[in-house]
Amino acid sequence: MGCRTGFYLLLAGDYESKDIVPLVTEMFTFIRDFHDEVPGASPKDCGNYLDMNLSMANYLAKKYLDEVLTDIKADRLIYPE
């Protein structure tokens, strides 16, 4: 996985979208509240290290939490057929 592809979530079992909302919410809360050194943000670790922007990651995680994940409705958890 490249650093620009986001993240993968691998699950074992039979889950519905609603089952993983707490996990995704916890992850975005962690990103929103993270204010430490970004892992891999150095020339020896990443060819794109200058593109890393912790303040923007904090902002976008908060925006996603506020606009999507908080009080998410059931109709947002399915793909229309």
MOPAC internal coordinates of N, CA, C and O (Angstrom, degrees):
PM7 1SCF
backbone

  N    0.0000 0     0.00 0     0.00 0    0    0    0
  C    1.4559 1     0.00 0     0.00 0    1    0    0
  C    1.5219 1   108.22 1     0.00 0    2    1    0
  O    1.2310 1   120.62 1   -48.28 1    3    2    1
  N    1.2891 1   116.42 1   131.72 1    3    2    1
  C    1.4582 1   121.35 1   175.55 1    5    3    2
  C    1.5124 1   110.87 1   -83.25 1    6    5    3
  O    1.2310 1   120.91 1   -19.70 1    7    6    5
  N    1.3086 1   115.87 1   160.30 1    7    6    5
  C    1.4648 1   120.01 1  -175.87 1    9    7    6
  C    1.5282 1   112.57 1   -70.11 1   10    9    7
  O    1.2310 1   119.62 1   167.02 1   11   10    9
  N    1.3022 1   118.32 1   -12.98 1   11   10    9
  C    1.4645 1   120.49 1  -179.07 1   13   11   10
  C    1.5270 1   112.94 1   -99.99 1   14   13   11
  O    1.2310 1   120.35 1  -174.37 1   15   14   13
  N    1.3066 1   116.94 1     5.63 1   15   14   13
  C    1.4635 1   119.30 1  -175.97 1   17   15   14
  C    1.5174 1   113.18 1   -94.04 1   18   17   15
  O    1.2310 1   119.57 1   179.92 1   19   18   17
  N    1.3061 1   118.42 1    -0.08 1   19   18   17
  C    1.4625 1   119.88 1   179.79 1   21   19   18
  C    1.5103 1   110.65 1    91.59 1   22   21   19
  O    1.2310 1   120.69 1    53.77 1   23   22   21
  N    1.3089 1   116.28 1  -126.23 1   23   22   21
  C    1.4536 1   119.88 1  -179.57 1   25   23   22
  C    1.5208 1   109.21 1  -146.60 1   26   25   23
  O    1.2310 1   121.46 1   -21.45 1   27   26   25
  N    1.3155 1   114.82 1   158.55 1   27   26   25
  C    1.4570 1   121.40 1   174.57 1   29   27   26
  C    1.5209 1   108.00 1  -109.25 1   30   29   27
  O    1.2310 1   120.52 1   -35.25 1   31   30   29
  N    1.3042 1   116.61 1   144.75 1   31   30   29
  C    1.4566 1   122.28 1   174.43 1   33   31   30
  C    1.5167 1   106.87 1  -123.43 1   34   33   31
  O    1.2310 1   120.55 1   -67.55 1   35   34   33
  N    1.3225 1   116.56 1   112.45 1   35   34   33
  C    1.4551 1   122.20 1  -179.90 1   37   35   34
  C    1.5167 1   108.53 1  -107.83 1   38   37   35
  O    1.2310 1   120.85 1   -52.93 1   39   38   37
  N    1.3159 1   115.98 1   127.07 1   39   38   37
  C    1.4580 1   121.79 1  -178.60 1   41   39   38
  C    1.5175 1   109.95 1  -125.82 1   42   41   39
  O    1.2310 1   120.72 1   -33.91 1   43   42   41
  N    1.3079 1   116.24 1   146.09 1   43   42   41
  C    1.4583 1   121.75 1   172.71 1   45   43   42
  C    1.5183 1   106.86 1  -112.48 1   46   45   43
  O    1.2310 1   120.34 1   -56.04 1   47   46   45
  N    1.3061 1   116.95 1   123.96 1   47   46   45
  C    1.4585 1   120.73 1  -179.56 1   49   47   46
  C    1.5089 1   110.78 1   129.65 1   50   49   47
  O    1.2310 1   121.50 1     6.97 1   51   50   49
  N    1.3024 1   114.74 1  -173.03 1   51   50   49
  C    1.4619 1   121.66 1  -177.59 1   53   51   50
  C    1.5260 1   108.12 1  -111.03 1   54   53   51
  O    1.2310 1   120.71 1   -82.58 1   55   54   53
  N    1.3248 1   116.24 1    97.42 1   55   54   53
  C    1.4575 1   121.59 1  -176.30 1   57   55   54
  C    1.5217 1   111.05 1  -113.93 1   58   57   55
  O    1.2310 1   121.43 1   -29.26 1   59   58   57
  N    1.3063 1   114.88 1   150.74 1   59   58   57
  C    1.4561 1   121.88 1   169.14 1   61   59   58
  C    1.5253 1   107.09 1  -105.76 1   62   61   59
  O    1.2310 1   120.69 1   -16.85 1   63   62   61
  N    1.3233 1   116.28 1   163.15 1   63   62   61
  C    1.4651 1   120.40 1  -178.63 1   65   63   62
  C    1.5235 1   112.01 1   -52.47 1   66   65   63
  O    1.2310 1   120.27 1   137.71 1   67   66   65
  N    1.3242 1   117.09 1   -42.29 1   67   66   65
  C    1.4650 1   120.50 1  -177.00 1   69   67   66
  C    1.5280 1   111.98 1   -62.51 1   70   69   67
  O    1.2310 1   120.52 1   154.88 1   71   70   69
  N    1.3297 1   116.61 1   -25.12 1   71   70   69
  C    1.4570 1   120.38 1  -178.54 1   73   71   70
  C    1.5225 1   113.14 1   -70.10 1   74   73   71
  O    1.2310 1   120.23 1   153.60 1   75   74   73
  N    1.3318 1   117.17 1   -26.40 1   75   74   73
  C    1.4643 1   119.31 1  -176.65 1   77   75   74
  C    1.5263 1   113.54 1  -102.53 1   78   77   75
  O    1.2310 1   120.06 1   177.68 1   79   78   77
  N    1.3216 1   117.48 1    -2.32 1   79   78   77
  C    1.4693 1   120.12 1   178.50 1   81   79   78
  C    1.5298 1   111.38 1   -55.65 1   82   81   79
  O    1.2310 1   118.48 1   135.93 1   83   82   81
  N    1.3336 1   120.51 1   -44.07 1   83   82   81
  C    1.4708 1   118.94 1   178.87 1   85   83   82
  C    1.5341 1   112.81 1   -60.79 1   86   85   83
  O    1.2310 1   119.94 1   141.82 1   87   86   85
  N    1.3183 1   117.73 1   -38.18 1   87   86   85
  C    1.4594 1   120.99 1   179.17 1   89   87   86
  C    1.5277 1   111.30 1   -66.49 1   90   89   87
  O    1.2310 1   120.31 1   134.45 1   91   90   89
  N    1.3253 1   117.02 1   -45.55 1   91   90   89
  C    1.4624 1   120.97 1   179.48 1   93   91   90
  C    1.5295 1   110.07 1   -65.88 1   94   93   91
  O    1.2310 1   120.42 1   141.29 1   95   94   93
  N    1.3241 1   116.80 1   -38.71 1   95   94   93
  C    1.4666 1   121.03 1   177.12 1   97   95   94
  C    1.5278 1   110.57 1   -62.44 1   98   97   95
  O    1.2310 1   120.49 1   136.84 1   99   98   97
  N    1.3237 1   116.67 1   -43.16 1   99   98   97
  C    1.4688 1   120.43 1   178.07 1  101   99   98
  C    1.5317 1   110.75 1   -61.50 1  102  101   99
  O    1.2310 1   120.49 1   138.89 1  103  102  101
  N    1.3246 1   116.67 1   -41.11 1  103  102  101
  C    1.4599 1   120.53 1  -179.88 1  105  103  102
  C    1.5302 1   111.27 1   -64.47 1  106  105  103
  O    1.2310 1   120.21 1   133.79 1  107  106  105
  N    1.3369 1   117.21 1   -46.21 1  107  106  105
  C    1.4604 1   119.66 1  -179.31 1  109  107  106
  C    1.5287 1   111.81 1   -69.94 1  110  109  107
  O    1.2310 1   119.93 1   150.52 1  111  110  109
  N    1.3146 1   117.73 1   -29.48 1  111  110  109
  C    1.4649 1   121.19 1   174.24 1  113  111  110
  C    1.5282 1   109.67 1   -65.98 1  114  113  111
  O    1.2310 1   120.60 1   137.48 1  115  114  113
  N    1.3297 1   116.45 1   -42.52 1  115  114  113
  C    1.4654 1   120.82 1   176.96 1  117  115  114
  C    1.5260 1   110.48 1   -59.42 1  118  117  115
  O    1.2310 1   120.25 1   133.75 1  119  118  117
  N    1.3231 1   117.13 1   -46.25 1  119  118  117
  C    1.4679 1   121.04 1   179.89 1  121  119  118
  C    1.5264 1   110.45 1   -63.56 1  122  121  119
  O    1.2310 1   120.48 1   135.69 1  123  122  121
  N    1.3222 1   116.69 1   -44.31 1  123  122  121
  C    1.4720 1   120.62 1   179.55 1  125  123  122
  C    1.5204 1   111.65 1   -57.87 1  126  125  123
  O    1.2310 1   120.37 1   141.05 1  127  126  125
  N    1.3267 1   116.91 1   -38.95 1  127  126  125
  C    1.4610 1   122.12 1  -173.29 1  129  127  126
  C    1.5295 1   114.00 1   -95.52 1  130  129  127
  O    1.2310 1   119.77 1   179.86 1  131  130  129
  N    1.3251 1   118.05 1    -0.14 1  131  130  129
  C    1.4643 1   121.56 1  -176.42 1  133  131  130
  C    1.5259 1   110.28 1   -77.90 1  134  133  131
  O    1.2310 1   120.72 1   -54.63 1  135  134  133
  N    1.3393 1   116.24 1   125.37 1  135  134  133
  C    1.4696 1   120.80 1  -179.32 1  137  135  134
  C    1.5241 1   111.15 1  -138.05 1  138  137  135
  O    1.2310 1   120.75 1  -145.00 1  139  138  137
  N    1.3156 1   116.17 1    35.00 1  139  138  137
  C    1.4586 1   121.66 1  -178.57 1  141  139  138
  C    1.5274 1   109.03 1  -110.22 1  142  141  139
  O    1.2310 1   120.25 1    10.39 1  143  142  141
  N    1.3068 1   117.12 1  -169.61 1  143  142  141
  C    1.4606 1   121.20 1   176.98 1  145  143  142
  C    1.5287 1   109.08 1   -69.48 1  146  145  143
  O    1.2310 1   120.48 1   -46.93 1  147  146  145
  N    1.3180 1   116.69 1   133.07 1  147  146  145
  C    1.4639 1   121.44 1  -179.57 1  149  147  146
  C    1.5282 1   108.69 1   -75.82 1  150  149  147
  O    1.2310 1   120.15 1   -57.31 1  151  150  149
  N    1.3376 1   117.31 1   122.69 1  151  150  149
  C    1.4649 1   119.63 1   178.49 1  153  151  150
  C    1.5304 1   111.01 1   -60.43 1  154  153  151
  O    1.2310 1   120.55 1   -44.23 1  155  154  153
  N    1.3127 1   116.56 1   135.77 1  155  154  153
  C    1.4534 1   121.20 1   176.76 1  157  155  154
  C    1.5127 1   115.47 1    78.90 1  158  157  155
  O    1.2310 1   119.59 1  -171.39 1  159  158  157
  N    1.3147 1   118.38 1     8.61 1  159  158  157
  C    1.4691 1   121.18 1  -176.76 1  161  159  158
  C    1.5288 1   111.14 1   -90.44 1  162  161  159
  O    1.2310 1   121.15 1  -122.95 1  163  162  161
  N    1.3156 1   115.40 1    57.05 1  163  162  161
  C    1.4634 1   120.50 1   177.63 1  165  163  162
  C    1.5270 1   108.72 1  -143.85 1  166  165  163
  O    1.2310 1   120.24 1   -22.55 1  167  166  165
  N    1.3210 1   117.14 1   157.45 1  167  166  165
  C    1.4630 1   120.09 1  -178.05 1  169  167  166
  C    1.5309 1   113.48 1   -58.29 1  170  169  167
  O    1.2310 1   119.91 1   146.07 1  171  170  169
  N    1.3292 1   117.78 1   -33.93 1  171  170  169
  C    1.4657 1   119.41 1  -178.59 1  173  171  170
  C    1.5296 1   112.13 1   -74.25 1  174  173  171
  O    1.2310 1   120.02 1   159.18 1  175  174  173
  N    1.3364 1   117.57 1   -20.82 1  175  174  173
  C    1.4633 1   121.19 1  -176.91 1  177  175  174
  C    1.5197 1   113.96 1   -99.54 1  178  177  175
  O    1.2310 1   120.32 1   154.21 1  179  178  177
  N    1.3333 1   116.99 1   -25.79 1  179  178  177
  C    1.4683 1   118.96 1  -172.01 1  181  179  178
  C    1.5248 1   110.60 1  -152.49 1  182  181  179
  O    1.2310 1   120.70 1   -51.40 1  183  182  181
  N    1.3144 1   116.27 1   128.60 1  183  182  181
  C    1.4505 1   120.66 1   177.13 1  185  183  182
  C    1.5180 1   113.68 1   -68.62 1  186  185  183
  O    1.2310 1   120.28 1   162.33 1  187  186  185
  N    1.3219 1   117.07 1   -17.67 1  187  186  185
  C    1.4648 1   122.27 1  -179.24 1  189  187  186
  C    1.5258 1   111.83 1  -110.98 1  190  189  187
  O    1.2310 1   120.29 1  -153.79 1  191  190  189
  N    1.3232 1   117.05 1    26.21 1  191  190  189
  C    1.4657 1   120.26 1  -173.61 1  193  191  190
  C    1.5250 1   113.20 1   -59.51 1  194  193  191
  O    1.2310 1   119.71 1   152.82 1  195  194  193
  N    1.3320 1   118.15 1   -27.18 1  195  194  193
  C    1.4654 1   120.05 1   179.80 1  197  195  194
  C    1.5274 1   112.32 1   -72.66 1  198  197  195
  O    1.2310 1   120.29 1   164.07 1  199  198  197
  N    1.3248 1   117.04 1   -15.93 1  199  198  197
  C    1.4646 1   120.93 1   179.43 1  201  199  198
  C    1.5259 1   112.97 1   -81.90 1  202  201  199
  O    1.2310 1   120.04 1   169.21 1  203  202  201
  N    1.3158 1   117.53 1   -10.79 1  203  202  201
  C    1.4641 1   120.25 1  -176.29 1  205  203  202
  C    1.5193 1   110.05 1   -73.72 1  206  205  203
  O    1.2310 1   121.08 1   -46.65 1  207  206  205
  N    1.3260 1   115.53 1   133.35 1  207  206  205
  C    1.4569 1   121.42 1  -175.45 1  209  207  206
  C    1.5224 1   107.88 1  -140.10 1  210  209  207
  O    1.2310 1   120.57 1   -86.61 1  211  210  209
  N    1.3113 1   116.51 1    93.39 1  211  210  209
  C    1.4604 1   121.18 1  -176.20 1  213  211  210
  C    1.5197 1   112.21 1   -62.05 1  214  213  211
  O    1.2310 1   119.77 1   139.40 1  215  214  213
  N    1.3141 1   118.04 1   -40.60 1  215  214  213
  C    1.4697 1   120.25 1   179.62 1  217  215  214
  C    1.5231 1   111.16 1   -60.44 1  218  217  215
  O    1.2310 1   120.32 1   139.12 1  219  218  217
  N    1.3299 1   116.99 1   -40.88 1  219  218  217
  C    1.4613 1   120.16 1   178.81 1  221  219  218
  C    1.5268 1   110.60 1   -69.77 1  222  221  219
  O    1.2310 1   120.01 1   141.66 1  223  222  221
  N    1.3234 1   117.58 1   -38.34 1  223  222  221
  C    1.4642 1   120.27 1   176.79 1  225  223  222
  C    1.5252 1   110.40 1   -62.10 1  226  225  223
  O    1.2310 1   120.31 1   137.71 1  227  226  225
  N    1.3374 1   117.02 1   -42.29 1  227  226  225
  C    1.4721 1   120.87 1   176.65 1  229  227  226
  C    1.5235 1   110.47 1   -59.94 1  230  229  227
  O    1.2310 1   120.90 1   133.26 1  231  230  229
  N    1.3176 1   115.89 1   -46.74 1  231  230  229
  C    1.4683 1   121.83 1  -178.89 1  233  231  230
  C    1.5336 1   111.54 1   -62.39 1  234  233  231
  O    1.2310 1   120.38 1   131.86 1  235  234  233
  N    1.3278 1   116.87 1   -48.14 1  235  234  233
  C    1.4676 1   119.97 1  -177.16 1  237  235  234
  C    1.5264 1   111.96 1   -68.69 1  238  237  235
  O    1.2310 1   120.06 1   145.24 1  239  238  237
  N    1.3288 1   117.50 1   -34.76 1  239  238  237
  C    1.4600 1   120.05 1   176.08 1  241  239  238
  C    1.5266 1   110.23 1   -64.28 1  242  241  239
  O    1.2310 1   120.32 1   137.32 1  243  242  241
  N    1.3276 1   117.00 1   -42.68 1  243  242  241
  C    1.4729 1   120.63 1   177.29 1  245  243  242
  C    1.5255 1   110.45 1   -62.81 1  246  245  243
  O    1.2310 1   120.46 1   136.42 1  247  246  245
  N    1.3152 1   116.73 1   -43.58 1  247  246  245
  C    1.4652 1   121.43 1   179.85 1  249  247  246
  C    1.5317 1   110.49 1   -60.73 1  250  249  247
  O    1.2310 1   120.01 1   135.50 1  251  250  249
  N    1.3279 1   117.59 1   -44.50 1  251  250  249
  C    1.4639 1   121.31 1   179.82 1  253  251  250
  C    1.5277 1   110.81 1   -65.77 1  254  253  251
  O    1.2310 1   120.65 1   138.93 1  255  254  253
  N    1.3226 1   116.35 1   -41.07 1  255  254  253
  C    1.4660 1   119.68 1   175.94 1  257  255  254
  C    1.5251 1   110.76 1   -60.22 1  258  257  255
  O    1.2310 1   120.77 1   130.34 1  259  258  257
  N    1.3275 1   116.12 1   -49.66 1  259  258  257
  C    1.4651 1   121.16 1  -175.86 1  261  259  258
  C    1.5241 1   112.92 1   -67.45 1  262  261  259
  O    1.2310 1   120.35 1   139.04 1  263  262  261
  N    1.3281 1   116.93 1   -40.96 1  263  262  261
  C    1.4608 1   120.52 1  -171.60 1  265  263  262
  C    1.5259 1   114.50 1   -94.89 1  266  265  263
  O    1.2310 1   120.19 1   162.18 1  267  266  265
  N    1.3225 1   117.24 1   -17.82 1  267  266  265
  C    1.4635 1   118.89 1  -175.11 1  269  267  266
  C    1.5287 1   112.27 1  -124.48 1  270  269  267
  O    1.2310 1   119.98 1   124.20 1  271  270  269
  N    1.3107 1   117.65 1   -55.80 1  271  270  269
  C    1.4613 1   119.95 1  -169.02 1  273  271  270
  C    1.5254 1   114.99 1   -80.25 1  274  273  271
  O    1.2310 1   119.89 1   143.44 1  275  274  273
  N    1.3240 1   117.82 1   -36.56 1  275  274  273
  C    1.4609 1   119.90 1  -177.59 1  277  275  274
  C    1.5215 1   109.58 1   -67.54 1  278  277  275
  O    1.2310 1   120.84 1   -56.73 1  279  278  277
  N    1.3189 1   116.00 1   123.27 1  279  278  277
  C    1.4703 1   122.73 1  -179.16 1  281  279  278
  C    1.5295 1   112.32 1    55.84 1  282  281  279
  O    1.2310 1   120.56 1  -138.69 1  283  282  281
  N    1.3254 1   116.54 1    41.31 1  283  282  281
  C    1.4604 1   120.80 1  -179.57 1  285  283  282
  C    1.5311 1   109.87 1   -63.47 1  286  285  283
  O    1.2310 1   120.76 1   -42.19 1  287  286  285
  N    1.2978 1   116.14 1   137.81 1  287  286  285
  C    1.4690 1   122.57 1  -177.98 1  289  287  286
  C    1.5257 1   109.98 1   -91.87 1  290  289  287
  O    1.2310 1   120.81 1   -24.99 1  291  290  289
  N    1.3130 1   116.06 1   155.01 1  291  290  289
  C    1.4647 1   122.23 1  -176.84 1  293  291  290
  C    1.5248 1   112.34 1   -58.07 1  294  293  291
  O    1.2310 1   119.94 1   146.11 1  295  294  293
  N    1.3242 1   117.72 1   -33.89 1  295  294  293
  C    1.4691 1   119.44 1  -178.04 1  297  295  294
  C    1.5272 1   112.56 1   -70.93 1  298  297  295
  O    1.2310 1   119.95 1   169.20 1  299  298  297
  N    1.3264 1   117.70 1   -10.80 1  299  298  297
  C    1.4715 1   121.58 1   176.43 1  301  299  298
  C    1.5257 1   111.56 1   -91.53 1  302  301  299
  O    1.2310 1   120.52 1   178.15 1  303  302  301
  N    1.3287 1   116.62 1    -1.85 1  303  302  301
  C    1.4626 1   121.18 1  -174.64 1  305  303  302
  C    1.5266 1   113.56 1  -107.14 1  306  305  303
  O    1.2310 1   120.33 1  -170.55 1  307  306  305
  N    1.3179 1   116.97 1     9.45 1  307  306  305
  C    1.4662 1   120.40 1  -179.97 1  309  307  306
  C    1.5221 1   109.70 1  -132.05 1  310  309  307
  O    1.2310 1   121.11 1   -26.71 1  311  310  309
  N    1.3163 1   115.49 1   153.29 1  311  310  309
  C    1.4583 1   120.55 1   171.90 1  313  311  310
  C    1.5154 1   107.49 1   -90.99 1  314  313  311
  O    1.2310 1   119.96 1   -49.31 1  315  314  313
  N    1.3137 1   117.68 1   130.69 1  315  314  313
  C    1.4669 1   119.61 1   177.01 1  317  315  314
  C    1.5275 1   109.76 1   -62.30 1  318  317  315
  O    1.2310 1   121.04 1   -34.77 1  319  318  317
  N    1.3103 1   115.62 1   145.23 1  319  318  317
  C    1.4746 1   119.61 1   179.52 1  321  319  318
  C    1.4981 1   110.92 1   -93.65 1  322  321  319
  O    1.2310 1   120.10 1   180.00 1  323  322  321

